[in-house]
Amino acid sequence: MAGNNHDSDDSLPEPTYDEVEASLGPRKRKRKPLTPTRRREGFAIGSKKFLLGISAAVVAFLLLCSGIAYYLSEPRCTENPEEVLALQSEILHLDPLPGHQPMSACRHSSWGRKIKVVGFGKKSILINSLMIIETQHPKVTDTDLDEAFARNTAKSGPDQPEFSETKLIMVEGQPRSFQFSKQMTKTGPGTEVPTWTVYGIVFSKSGTATLYLTVPESEYDEAAVIRMLESIHR
């Protein structure tokens, strides 16, 4: 019968896909989960940036330290007689040989260790001079001085002195070793003169002081040299 027919035209139509999307409203796009590979790549990039930053900081620090070290180690020298004597007084006291005048003085630092150099001599004769070199040492013993002297006087080679002997000189009430040697010294092309050299190591105010004395044989006075060495004190 016609009254029992349920195929009617007033049934609800199925919603379309666009209508469903519109009814749900705007949705956030889901983030793609990080895979282990992506995590490792991100960590590697971050690590590289961190290491590059650290490396740049280290390089900058080393450059700064190098600049400071160069500034502190650059020798500061003078030829002013009063400044030379002032620097000598910082090392030790010594009565120079007759005729020796203060010539020059320098101070510098090598890896944090202070070094002072003072020179006396005759301006007219270059090979008539005394050099005092102080090296800063926190702790030095008599044994250290003796061992250093033995090492530096045991050198062998073609330039051996004609004559050499070690004398014990009383310095500050203690016997100190000094090497007295005679050799030929070049003064120009084809020119040599006999000279005397005296070498020794003593205590200074801040460590040790090495003495090098060179005198032409024509002006050498051993008694005066010994009096000069005996006048050393801190």
Secondary structure per residue as TSV (DSSP state, phi and psi in degrees):
chain	resnum	aa	ss	phi	psi
A	1	M	-	360.0	154.4
A	2	A	G	-68.0	-29.4
A	3	G	G	-71.8	-22.7
A	4	N	G	-93.2	7.7
A	5	N	-	-81.8	113.1
A	6	H	-	-88.6	-3.7
A	7	D	-	-77.8	82.5
A	8	S	-	-110.0	160.5
A	9	D	T	-82.6	-8.4
A	10	D	T	-91.8	16.4
A	11	S	S	-73.6	148.3
A	12	L	-	-69.0	132.3
A	13	P	-	-74.8	150.5
A	14	E	-	-69.4	135.1
A	15	P	-	-67.6	148.0
A	16	T	-	-83.1	169.3
A	17	Y	H	-64.1	-39.4
A	18	D	H	-65.2	-37.2
A	19	E	H	-67.3	-38.7
A	20	V	H	-64.6	-43.7
A	21	E	H	-62.2	-39.5
A	22	A	H	-65.7	-37.9
A	23	S	H	-70.1	-29.4
A	24	L	H	-78.5	-19.6
A	25	G	-	80.5	176.9
A	26	P	-	-67.6	135.6
A	27	R	-	-120.4	147.0
A	28	K	-	-76.1	142.3
A	29	R	-	-75.9	132.0
A	30	K	-	-68.0	136.6
A	31	R	-	-74.8	140.5
A	32	K	-	-72.2	124.7
A	33	P	-	-62.2	145.6
A	34	L	-	-73.6	126.3
A	35	T	-	-85.2	161.2
A	36	P	H	-53.5	-35.6
A	37	T	H	-66.2	-43.5
A	38	R	H	-65.8	-37.7
A	39	R	H	-61.4	-44.0
A	40	R	H	-64.5	-39.6
A	41	E	H	-63.4	-42.7
A	42	G	H	-64.7	-41.3
A	43	F	H	-64.9	-40.2
A	44	A	H	-64.4	-42.4
A	45	I	H	-63.5	-43.8
A	46	G	H	-64.1	-40.0
A	47	S	H	-64.8	-41.4
A	48	K	H	-62.0	-43.7
A	49	K	H	-63.4	-40.5
A	50	F	H	-64.8	-45.2
A	51	L	H	-66.0	-38.0
A	52	L	H	-63.6	-39.6
A	53	G	H	-64.2	-43.4
A	54	I	H	-63.7	-43.0
A	55	S	H	-61.6	-42.5
A	56	A	H	-63.1	-39.6
A	57	A	H	-66.1	-41.0
A	58	V	H	-64.3	-44.9
A	59	V	H	-60.9	-43.9
A	60	A	H	-62.1	-40.4
A	61	F	H	-65.7	-42.1
A	62	L	H	-65.5	-39.9
A	63	L	H	-63.0	-40.1
A	64	L	H	-63.7	-45.5
A	65	C	H	-63.0	-39.1
A	66	S	H	-63.3	-41.2
A	67	G	H	-64.7	-41.9
A	68	I	H	-65.1	-44.1
A	69	A	H	-62.1	-40.2
A	70	Y	H	-64.9	-41.1
A	71	Y	H	-63.9	-43.1
A	72	L	H	-72.9	-30.3
A	73	S	H	-89.2	-10.2
A	74	E	S	-64.8	123.6
A	75	P	-	-60.1	139.9
A	76	R	E	-117.3	111.4
A	77	C	E	-116.9	160.0
A	78	T	E	-151.1	152.8
A	79	E	-	-118.1	9.5
A	80	N	-	-71.4	121.1
A	81	P	H	-55.9	-40.3
A	82	E	H	-66.3	-39.1
A	83	E	H	-70.2	-34.3
A	84	V	H	-63.7	-46.5
A	85	L	H	-65.2	-35.3
A	86	A	H	-64.7	-41.3
A	87	L	H	-69.6	-36.1
A	88	Q	H	-61.4	-38.6
A	89	S	H	-66.0	-22.5
A	90	E	H	-75.9	-19.5
A	91	I	H	-94.2	-61.2
A	92	L	-	-169.5	172.0
A	93	H	B	-99.8	140.8
A	94	L	-	-158.6	137.5
A	95	D	-	-91.9	109.1
A	96	P	-	-62.7	163.6
A	97	L	-	-64.4	152.8
A	98	P	T	-56.5	131.5
A	99	G	T	91.7	-14.0
A	100	H	-	-80.1	131.4
A	101	Q	E	-118.1	152.7
A	102	P	E	-63.3	124.2
A	103	M	E	-104.9	-51.2
A	104	S	E	-160.0	163.3
A	105	A	E	-154.8	144.5
A	106	C	E	-140.0	151.0
A	107	R	E	-138.0	138.0
A	108	H	E	-156.6	177.6
A	109	S	E	-129.0	135.9
A	110	S	E	-122.6	106.8
A	111	W	T	53.3	44.4
A	112	G	T	86.0	-7.5
A	113	R	E	-99.8	122.1
A	114	K	E	-79.1	137.8
A	115	I	E	-128.5	133.1
A	116	K	E	-124.7	138.0
A	117	V	E	-130.5	130.3
A	118	V	E	-129.2	137.1
A	119	G	E	-125.6	135.9
A	120	F	E	-122.2	158.9
A	121	G	E	167.1	-170.4
A	122	K	E	-106.9	126.2
A	123	K	T	-64.0	-28.8
A	124	S	T	-80.8	-17.1
A	125	I	E	-129.9	108.0
A	126	L	E	-67.9	-30.4
A	127	I	E	-88.7	9.0
A	128	N	E	-109.1	90.4
A	129	S	E	-153.4	159.5
A	130	L	E	-127.5	129.9
A	131	M	E	-120.6	133.0
A	132	I	E	-119.4	123.7
A	133	I	E	-121.6	116.8
A	134	E	E	-102.2	132.1
A	135	T	E	-116.7	130.2
A	136	Q	E	-72.9	127.5
A	137	H	-	-135.7	132.0
A	138	P	S	-69.0	-41.1
A	139	K	-	-139.7	121.9
A	140	V	-	-133.6	137.7
A	141	T	-	-113.7	170.7
A	142	D	H	-60.5	-37.8
A	143	T	H	-62.2	-39.4
A	144	D	H	-60.2	-42.7
A	145	L	H	-63.7	-45.4
A	146	D	H	-62.8	-42.1
A	147	E	H	-67.2	-40.9
A	148	A	H	-63.9	-41.1
A	149	F	H	-63.4	-43.2
A	150	A	H	-63.5	-41.3
A	151	R	H	-63.3	-44.8
A	152	N	H	-77.6	-17.6
A	153	T	H	-102.1	0.1
A	154	A	-	-97.6	14.8
A	155	K	-	-70.6	143.2
A	156	S	-	-125.0	151.9
A	157	G	S	167.5	-174.9
A	158	P	S	-69.5	-29.2
A	159	D	-	-90.1	66.3
A	160	Q	-	-89.3	141.9
A	161	P	-	-68.0	155.6
A	162	E	S	-67.2	-34.4
A	163	F	E	-147.2	141.1
A	164	S	E	-153.5	137.7
A	165	E	E	-150.9	155.4
A	166	T	E	-106.0	129.0
A	167	K	E	-115.5	143.3
A	168	L	E	-94.4	119.0
A	169	I	E	-114.6	135.9
A	170	M	E	-77.1	118.1
A	171	V	E	-126.1	119.9
A	172	E	T	54.2	37.9
A	173	G	T	79.9	4.2
A	174	Q	E	-124.0	140.3
A	175	P	E	-71.8	126.7
A	176	R	E	-120.6	143.8
A	177	S	E	-84.6	133.8
A	178	F	E	-133.3	137.5
A	179	Q	E	-97.4	124.9
A	180	F	E	-108.7	120.5
A	181	S	E	-138.0	152.6
A	182	K	E	-121.4	134.8
A	183	Q	E	-154.4	171.3
A	184	M	E	-91.8	133.7
A	185	T	E	-121.2	132.2
A	186	K	E	-73.2	132.6
A	187	T	E	-116.1	-3.3
A	188	G	E	176.0	-179.4
A	189	P	T	-59.9	113.4
A	190	G	T	72.7	14.2
A	191	T	E	-121.6	130.1
A	192	E	E	-135.7	147.8
A	193	V	E	-132.5	146.0
A	194	P	E	-71.1	132.5
A	195	T	E	-134.3	158.8
A	196	W	E	-111.5	139.0
A	197	T	E	-125.2	134.6
A	198	V	E	-121.7	129.2
A	199	Y	E	-130.8	140.3
A	200	G	E	-167.6	165.9
A	201	I	E	-127.9	131.8
A	202	V	E	-133.3	169.8
A	203	F	E	-74.0	144.8
A	204	S	-	-122.3	-177.9
A	205	K	S	-68.7	-27.3
A	206	S	S	-120.6	7.9
A	207	G	E	163.8	-112.3
A	208	T	E	-128.6	151.9
A	209	A	E	-126.0	127.1
A	210	T	E	-100.3	132.1
A	211	L	E	-113.5	132.1
A	212	Y	E	-125.9	115.9
A	213	L	E	-117.1	129.7
A	214	T	E	-127.2	124.9
A	215	V	E	-138.0	133.8
A	216	P	E	-61.4	144.9
A	217	E	G	-58.6	-30.5
A	218	S	G	-65.9	-21.0
A	219	E	G	-117.2	7.4
A	220	Y	-	-76.1	127.5
A	221	D	-	-130.1	100.1
A	222	E	H	-64.3	-36.5
A	223	A	H	-62.5	-39.6
A	224	A	H	-68.2	-37.0
A	225	V	H	-64.4	-43.1
A	226	I	H	-65.5	-39.5
A	227	R	H	-62.2	-39.3
A	228	M	H	-61.9	-45.6
A	229	L	H	-65.6	-38.0
A	230	E	H	-69.5	-19.0
A	231	S	T	-80.8	-5.4
A	232	I	-	-68.4	131.7
A	233	H	B	-160.3	161.1
A	234	R	-	-90.2	360.0
